[in-house]
Structures are given as C-alpha cells and as structure tokens.
C-alpha cells in the first residue's frame, strides 16, 4: 500500500509540474502574440480624435501606432536604411500646464538633450497646423556609431477654451544624417490639420 501511495503522490506532483510548465509556455506565447499585435499599421490619412489632429503618411510609407488598450497619442515611421531614422508625430495634453510655446520647446529640448546626450544647434520660428510653432535642432558633439546623433522637432500648442491646451510635436531622430528623412518629416508637418476631437 505504501508503494502505491508513493506512486500516486509522484504522479500528482508530476502532473502539477507538467501543468505548470504548459501554463508558463502558454502565457509566454500569449505575451509574444500580444507584442507582435501591439501595433496598428497606418497608411494614408491618420486621424487622432483624442487630441484633435490629422496628418498624411507619405505615399509608399507605413506608419504605426500602439493598439488598444494603449493610449493613441500619435504615429511613428521607421525609415529603412543605415541612418536609423525614425519620424513621429504625437499629441498630448499640456500636462505641465506651461501654456507657453517657448517654454514647451525648451522643456522638450532639455528632455531630448538628457535622453540622447545632444546639444541644441539651432531654433527657429515656424508654423504647424496654422499655429505658431518652434523648430529645434539637436546634434551630438561627438558622433557615436549606433547612437542617436541628430534630432529635429517642431512643437506647437493648440489652445482650447477653458481647458488644458494640446501639445503637438513632430520629430525626427537619426543615427546618421539622411536628407530623405527630413523630407518625410516636412511632409508630415505640412499636412497636419486641427479638428475632429471627440472628447
């Protein structure tokens, strides 16, 4: 009887171990599938109803955005080639309540300088979506292979009556300079329109 009980106990432990292993494999596969399906492809017109703007993805390019339940702030485009170029446009509330375009541009530039070790090489006044905007260029003082060595962004503030304004930021980061990526960013900025906010 004792031998039988040992075999039953062993079988119970073995079954529990196999079930645990199967559950771990299943969870890993579900996680991998969620990562693979975590983005939504965007072509043509991109409309962001949460932050009230739209833009055009240049013909022949595919942008992506995070899929639900992640918030839909904007889109990004990974450009092919050795430059490691990434173009994006993003909308968000003026959470710091800076309410001032110059302060927003300074805040964004400081954040990028810290994140990538860049220095500001120039700023200029411009427009985006018919609003005053500021373009800022940042560059590495010592180009490092594989690192972000150049970044350019344009930021504007879309005011809303009695509510927190919406910050629109379009940018480009590169490991090495590539003029074709500048043209993609310029096309996206030129096509930004306000409107369509549902909330």
Phi and psi restraints in degrees (value plus and minus 20) as a CYANA .aco file:
   2 UNK   PHI     -83.7   -43.7
   2 UNK   PSI     -58.1   -18.1
   3 UNK   PHI     -85.3   -45.3
   3 UNK   PSI     -60.5   -20.5
   4 UNK   PHI     -83.0   -43.0
   4 UNK   PSI     -63.8   -23.8
   5 UNK   PHI     -84.6   -44.6
   5 UNK   PSI     -57.1   -17.1
   6 UNK   PHI     -84.4   -44.4
   6 UNK   PSI     -61.2   -21.2
   7 UNK   PHI     -85.8   -45.8
   7 UNK   PSI     -59.4   -19.4
   8 UNK   PHI     -84.8   -44.8
   8 UNK   PSI     -64.0   -24.0
   9 UNK   PHI     -83.2   -43.2
   9 UNK   PSI     -63.5   -23.5
  10 UNK   PHI     -82.2   -42.2
  10 UNK   PSI     -65.6   -25.6
  11 UNK   PHI     -81.9   -41.9
  11 UNK   PSI     -58.9   -18.9
  12 UNK   PHI     -84.8   -44.8
  12 UNK   PSI     -65.8   -25.8
  13 UNK   PHI     -84.8   -44.8
  13 UNK   PSI     -61.0   -21.0
  14 UNK   PHI     -83.8   -43.8
  14 UNK   PSI     -63.6   -23.6
  15 UNK   PHI     -81.8   -41.8
  15 UNK   PSI     -63.6   -23.6
  16 UNK   PHI     -83.1   -43.1
  16 UNK   PSI     -60.5   -20.5
  17 UNK   PHI     -86.1   -46.1
  17 UNK   PSI     -62.9   -22.9
  18 UNK   PHI     -84.3   -44.3
  18 UNK   PSI     -64.2   -24.2
  19 UNK   PHI     -82.0   -42.0
  19 UNK   PSI     -60.8   -20.8
  20 UNK   PHI     -82.9   -42.9
  20 UNK   PSI     -63.8   -23.8
  21 UNK   PHI     -83.3   -43.3
  21 UNK   PSI     -64.2   -24.2
  22 UNK   PHI     -81.9   -41.9
  22 UNK   PSI     -61.9   -21.9
  23 UNK   PHI     -83.5   -43.5
  23 UNK   PSI     -61.8   -21.8
  24 UNK   PHI     -83.1   -43.1
  24 UNK   PSI     -63.0   -23.0
  25 UNK   PHI     -84.0   -44.0
  25 UNK   PSI     -64.0   -24.0
  26 UNK   PHI     -80.8   -40.8
  26 UNK   PSI     -65.8   -25.8
  27 UNK   PHI     -82.9   -42.9
  27 UNK   PSI     -59.0   -19.0
  28 UNK   PHI     -83.1   -43.1
  28 UNK   PSI     -64.5   -24.5
  29 UNK   PHI     -85.4   -45.4
  29 UNK   PSI     -59.9   -19.9
  30 UNK   PHI     -84.0   -44.0
  30 UNK   PSI     -60.4   -20.4
  31 UNK   PHI     -84.2   -44.2
  31 UNK   PSI     -63.2   -23.2
  32 UNK   PHI     -84.0   -44.0
  32 UNK   PSI     -60.0   -20.0
  33 UNK   PHI     -86.0   -46.0
  33 UNK   PSI     -58.7   -18.7
  34 UNK   PHI     -85.9   -45.9
  34 UNK   PSI     -58.7   -18.7
  35 UNK   PHI     -84.0   -44.0
  35 UNK   PSI     -63.6   -23.6
  36 UNK   PHI     -86.7   -46.7
  36 UNK   PSI     -55.0   -15.0
  37 UNK   PHI    -115.9   -75.9
  37 UNK   PSI      -7.5    32.5
  38 UNK   PHI     -97.2   -57.2
  38 UNK   PSI     -24.6    15.4
  39 UNK   PHI    -143.7  -103.7
  39 UNK   PSI     136.2   176.2
  40 UNK   PHI    -137.8   -97.8
  40 UNK   PSI     108.8   148.8
  41 UNK   PHI     -95.0   -55.0
  41 UNK   PSI     121.9   161.9
  42 UNK   PHI    -151.1  -111.1
  42 UNK   PSI     109.1   149.1
  43 UNK   PHI    -151.5  -111.5
  43 UNK   PSI     134.7   174.7
  44 UNK   PHI      51.8    91.8
  44 UNK   PSI    -152.3  -112.3
  45 UNK   PHI    -102.5   -62.5
  45 UNK   PSI     109.0   149.0
  46 UNK   PHI    -127.8   -87.8
  46 UNK   PSI     104.2   144.2
  47 UNK   PHI    -136.0   -96.0
  47 UNK   PSI     106.4   146.4
  48 UNK   PHI    -131.8   -91.8
  48 UNK   PSI      80.5   120.5
  49 UNK   PHI     -96.3   -56.3
  49 UNK   PSI     -43.2    -3.2
  50 UNK   PHI     -86.5   -46.5
  50 UNK   PSI     -63.0   -23.0
  51 UNK   PHI    -129.6   -89.6
  51 UNK   PSI     -13.1    26.9
  52 UNK   PHI      47.0    87.0
  52 UNK   PSI      25.5    65.5
  53 UNK   PHI    -166.0  -126.0
  53 UNK   PSI     141.8   181.8
  54 UNK   PHI    -158.7  -118.7
  54 UNK   PSI     141.6   181.6
  55 UNK   PHI    -176.0  -136.0
  55 UNK   PSI     148.8   188.8
  56 UNK   PHI    -128.5   -88.5
  56 UNK   PSI     108.4   148.4
  57 UNK   PHI     -98.5   -58.5
  57 UNK   PSI     103.5   143.5
  58 UNK   PHI     -74.5   -34.5
  58 UNK   PSI     123.4   163.4
  59 UNK   PHI     -71.9   -31.9
  59 UNK   PSI     113.8   153.8
  60 UNK   PHI      69.1   109.1
  60 UNK   PSI     -25.0    15.0
  61 UNK   PHI    -130.1   -90.1
  61 UNK   PSI     132.7   172.7
  62 UNK   PHI    -135.9   -95.9
  62 UNK   PSI     104.3   144.3
  63 UNK   PHI    -118.3   -78.3
  63 UNK   PSI     151.8   191.8
  64 UNK   PHI    -162.3  -122.3
  64 UNK   PSI     136.5   176.5
  65 UNK   PHI    -158.6  -118.6
  65 UNK   PSI     142.6   182.6
  66 UNK   PHI     -90.7   -50.7
  66 UNK   PSI     121.2   161.2
  67 UNK   PHI    -104.8   -64.8
  67 UNK   PSI     145.8   185.8
  68 UNK   PHI     -78.7   -38.7
  68 UNK   PSI     126.6   166.6
  69 UNK   PHI    -111.0   -71.0
  69 UNK   PSI     -11.3    28.7
  70 UNK   PHI     -83.8   -43.8
  70 UNK   PSI     127.9   167.9
  71 UNK   PHI     -85.6   -45.6
  71 UNK   PSI     127.9   167.9
  72 UNK   PHI    -118.7   -78.7
  72 UNK   PSI      66.7   106.7
  73 UNK   PHI    -107.3   -67.3
  73 UNK   PSI     -52.0   -12.0
  74 UNK   PHI     154.6   194.6
  74 UNK   PSI    -180.0  -140.0
  75 UNK   PHI    -150.2  -110.2
  75 UNK   PSI     141.3   181.3
  76 UNK   PHI    -156.5  -116.5
  76 UNK   PSI     134.4   174.4
  77 UNK   PHI    -152.5  -112.5
  77 UNK   PSI      99.3   139.3
  78 UNK   PHI    -108.1   -68.1
  78 UNK   PSI      94.6   134.6
  79 UNK   PHI    -108.1   -68.1
  79 UNK   PSI     117.7   157.7
  80 UNK   PHI     -90.9   -50.9
  80 UNK   PSI     136.1   176.1
  81 UNK   PHI     101.3   141.3
  81 UNK   PSI     153.8   193.8
  82 UNK   PHI     -99.9   -59.9
  82 UNK   PSI     -30.8     9.2
  83 UNK   PHI     -93.8   -53.8
  83 UNK   PSI     -34.4     5.6
  84 UNK   PHI      41.3    81.3
  84 UNK   PSI      18.7    58.7
  85 UNK   PHI    -100.1   -60.1
  85 UNK   PSI     118.1   158.1
  86 UNK   PHI    -155.3  -115.3
  86 UNK   PSI     104.6   144.6
  87 UNK   PHI    -133.6   -93.6
  87 UNK   PSI     120.7   160.7
  88 UNK   PHI    -167.5  -127.5
  88 UNK   PSI     140.2   180.2
  89 UNK   PHI    -157.4  -117.4
  89 UNK   PSI     118.6   158.6
  90 UNK   PHI    -160.7  -120.7
  90 UNK   PSI     120.7   160.7
  91 UNK   PHI    -139.9   -99.9
  91 UNK   PSI     122.3   162.3
  92 UNK   PHI    -180.1  -140.1
  92 UNK   PSI     142.9   182.9
  93 UNK   PHI     -94.0   -54.0
  93 UNK   PSI     131.6   171.6
  94 UNK   PHI     -93.8   -53.8
  94 UNK   PSI      51.3    91.3
  95 UNK   PHI     -80.6   -40.6
  95 UNK   PSI     -51.4   -11.4
  96 UNK   PHI    -101.0   -61.0
  96 UNK   PSI     -25.0    15.0
  97 UNK   PHI      33.3    73.3
  97 UNK   PSI      22.0    62.0
  98 UNK   PHI     -89.8   -49.8
  98 UNK   PSI     -59.4   -19.4
  99 UNK   PHI      42.3    82.3
  99 UNK   PSI      -8.7    31.3
 100 UNK   PHI    -156.0  -116.0
 100 UNK   PSI     106.9   146.9
 101 UNK   PHI     -80.6   -40.6
 101 UNK   PSI     -65.1   -25.1
 102 UNK   PHI     -82.9   -42.9
 102 UNK   PSI     -60.7   -20.7
 103 UNK   PHI     -85.9   -45.9
 103 UNK   PSI     -58.5   -18.5
 104 UNK   PHI     -83.3   -43.3
 104 UNK   PSI     -65.8   -25.8
 105 UNK   PHI     -81.8   -41.8
 105 UNK   PSI     -62.9   -22.9
 106 UNK   PHI     -82.6   -42.6
 106 UNK   PSI     -62.6   -22.6
 107 UNK   PHI     -83.1   -43.1
 107 UNK   PSI     -65.7   -25.7
 108 UNK   PHI     -84.1   -44.1
 108 UNK   PSI     -64.8   -24.8
 109 UNK   PHI     -80.7   -40.7
 109 UNK   PSI     -63.4   -23.4
 110 UNK   PHI     -81.8   -41.8
 110 UNK   PSI     -60.8   -20.8
 111 UNK   PHI     -83.5   -43.5
 111 UNK   PSI     -65.7   -25.7
 112 UNK   PHI     -86.3   -46.3
 112 UNK   PSI     -58.0   -18.0
 113 UNK   PHI     -79.7   -39.7
 113 UNK   PSI     -64.3   -24.3
 114 UNK   PHI     -87.1   -47.1
 114 UNK   PSI     -64.5   -24.5
 115 UNK   PHI     -85.8   -45.8
 115 UNK   PSI     -60.8   -20.8
 116 UNK   PHI    -132.8   -92.8
 116 UNK   PSI     -20.6    19.4
 117 UNK   PHI      49.2    89.2
 117 UNK   PSI      17.7    57.7
 118 UNK   PHI    -122.4   -82.4
 118 UNK   PSI     147.4   187.4
 119 UNK   PHI    -143.6  -103.6
 119 UNK   PSI     126.6   166.6
 120 UNK   PHI     -91.6   -51.6
 120 UNK   PSI     108.8   148.8
 121 UNK   PHI    -133.0   -93.0
 121 UNK   PSI     -27.2    12.8
 122 UNK   PHI     156.9   196.9
 122 UNK   PSI     131.5   171.5
 123 UNK   PHI    -158.7  -118.7
 123 UNK   PSI     133.1   173.1
 124 UNK   PHI    -174.4  -134.4
 124 UNK   PSI     134.1   174.1
 125 UNK   PHI     -99.5   -59.5
 125 UNK   PSI     122.1   162.1
 126 UNK   PHI    -173.5  -133.5
 126 UNK   PSI    -182.7  -142.7
 127 UNK   PHI    -158.0  -118.0
 127 UNK   PSI     129.8   169.8
 128 UNK   PHI    -166.6  -126.6
 128 UNK   PSI     111.1   151.1
 129 UNK   PHI      36.7    76.7
 129 UNK   PSI      13.1    53.1
 130 UNK   PHI      55.6    95.6
 130 UNK   PSI     -12.8    27.2
 131 UNK   PHI    -130.8   -90.8
 131 UNK   PSI     133.7   173.7
 132 UNK   PHI     -79.0   -39.0
 132 UNK   PSI     121.9   161.9
 133 UNK   PHI    -165.0  -125.0
 133 UNK   PSI     145.7   185.7
 134 UNK   PHI    -146.9  -106.9
 134 UNK   PSI     109.2   149.2
 135 UNK   PHI    -121.7   -81.7
 135 UNK   PSI     114.4   154.4
 136 UNK   PHI    -148.3  -108.3
 136 UNK   PSI     115.9   155.9
 137 UNK   PHI    -132.8   -92.8
 137 UNK   PSI     116.8   156.8
 138 UNK   PHI    -149.7  -109.7
 138 UNK   PSI     128.2   168.2
 139 UNK   PHI    -168.2  -128.2
 139 UNK   PSI     131.8   171.8
 140 UNK   PHI     -95.1   -55.1
 140 UNK   PSI     121.7   161.7
 141 UNK   PHI     -95.7   -55.7
 141 UNK   PSI     -47.5    -7.5
 142 UNK   PHI    -154.9  -114.9
 142 UNK   PSI      82.7   122.7
 143 UNK   PHI     -78.9   -38.9
 143 UNK   PSI     106.6   146.6
 144 UNK   PHI    -136.2   -96.2
 144 UNK   PSI     110.6   150.6
 145 UNK   PHI     -78.1   -38.1
 145 UNK   PSI     114.1   154.1
 146 UNK   PHI      62.3   102.3
 146 UNK   PSI     -27.8    12.2
 147 UNK   PHI    -121.4   -81.4
 147 UNK   PSI     139.6   179.6
 148 UNK   PHI     -90.1   -50.1
 148 UNK   PSI      98.7   138.7
 149 UNK   PHI    -132.9   -92.9
 149 UNK   PSI     -28.7    11.3
 150 UNK   PHI    -169.4  -129.4
 150 UNK   PSI     120.3   160.3
 151 UNK   PHI    -167.6  -127.6
 151 UNK   PSI     116.0   156.0
 152 UNK   PHI    -153.3  -113.3
 152 UNK   PSI     114.1   154.1
 153 UNK   PHI    -161.3  -121.3
 153 UNK   PSI     134.0   174.0
 154 UNK   PHI    -143.6  -103.6
 154 UNK   PSI     112.5   152.5
 155 UNK   PHI    -148.9  -108.9
 155 UNK   PSI     123.5   163.5
 156 UNK   PHI    -160.3  -120.3
 156 UNK   PSI     144.1   184.1
 157 UNK   PHI    -143.0  -103.0
 157 UNK   PSI      97.9   137.9
 158 UNK   PHI    -115.6   -75.6
 158 UNK   PSI      88.0   128.0
 159 UNK   PHI     -91.1   -51.1
 159 UNK   PSI     133.0   173.0
 160 UNK   PHI    -152.3  -112.3
 160 UNK   PSI     117.1   157.1
 161 UNK   PHI     -75.8   -35.8
 161 UNK   PSI      94.8   134.8
 162 UNK   PHI      46.3    86.3
 162 UNK   PSI     -11.3    28.7
 163 UNK   PHI    -146.9  -106.9
 163 UNK   PSI     147.7   187.7
 164 UNK   PHI     -81.5   -41.5
 164 UNK   PSI     114.9   154.9
 165 UNK   PHI     -88.6   -48.6
 165 UNK   PSI     146.8   186.8
 166 UNK   PHI    -130.1   -90.1
 166 UNK   PSI     107.9   147.9
 167 UNK   PHI    -112.2   -72.2
 167 UNK   PSI     104.8   144.8
 168 UNK   PHI    -129.5   -89.5
 168 UNK   PSI     107.5   147.5
 169 UNK   PHI    -152.9  -112.9
 169 UNK   PSI     103.5   143.5
 170 UNK   PHI    -137.7   -97.7
 170 UNK   PSI     117.7   157.7
 171 UNK   PHI    -171.9  -131.9
 171 UNK   PSI     153.4   193.4
 172 UNK   PHI    -162.3  -122.3
 172 UNK   PSI     109.2   149.2
 173 UNK   PHI    -144.9  -104.9
 173 UNK   PSI     122.6   162.6
 174 UNK   PHI    -160.6  -120.6
 174 UNK   PSI     129.9   169.9
 175 UNK   PHI    -104.6   -64.6
 175 UNK   PSI     -52.3   -12.3
 176 UNK   PHI    -163.8  -123.8
 176 UNK   PSI     130.0   170.0
 177 UNK   PHI     -84.0   -44.0
 177 UNK   PSI     116.7   156.7
 178 UNK   PHI    -168.2  -128.2
 178 UNK   PSI      92.6   132.6
 179 UNK   PHI     -84.1   -44.1
 179 UNK   PSI     -48.1    -8.1
 180 UNK   PHI     -85.2   -45.2
 180 UNK   PSI     -52.8   -12.8
 181 UNK   PHI     -88.6   -48.6
 181 UNK   PSI     -55.9   -15.9
 182 UNK   PHI     -79.8   -39.8
 182 UNK   PSI     -59.2   -19.2
 183 UNK   PHI     -86.6   -46.6
 183 UNK   PSI     -56.9   -16.9
 184 UNK   PHI     -83.9   -43.9
 184 UNK   PSI     -67.1   -27.1
 185 UNK   PHI     -80.9   -40.9
 185 UNK   PSI     -65.5   -25.5
 186 UNK   PHI     -80.1   -40.1
 186 UNK   PSI     -59.0   -19.0
 187 UNK   PHI     -85.6   -45.6
 187 UNK   PSI     -60.8   -20.8
 188 UNK   PHI     -84.6   -44.6
 188 UNK   PSI     -66.9   -26.9
 189 UNK   PHI     -81.0   -41.0
 189 UNK   PSI     -63.2   -23.2
 190 UNK   PHI     -84.3   -44.3
 190 UNK   PSI     -46.0    -6.0
 191 UNK   PHI    -114.8   -74.8
 191 UNK   PSI     -20.0    20.0
 192 UNK   PHI     -88.0   -48.0
 192 UNK   PSI     112.2   152.2
 193 UNK   PHI    -150.2  -110.2
 193 UNK   PSI     127.8   167.8
 194 UNK   PHI    -113.8   -73.8
 194 UNK   PSI     134.4   174.4
 195 UNK   PHI     105.9   145.9
 195 UNK   PSI     143.8   183.8
 196 UNK   PHI      68.0   108.0
 196 UNK   PSI      -7.1    32.9
 197 UNK   PHI     -93.8   -53.8
 197 UNK   PSI     108.9   148.9
 198 UNK   PHI    -118.4   -78.4
 198 UNK   PSI     -33.8     6.2
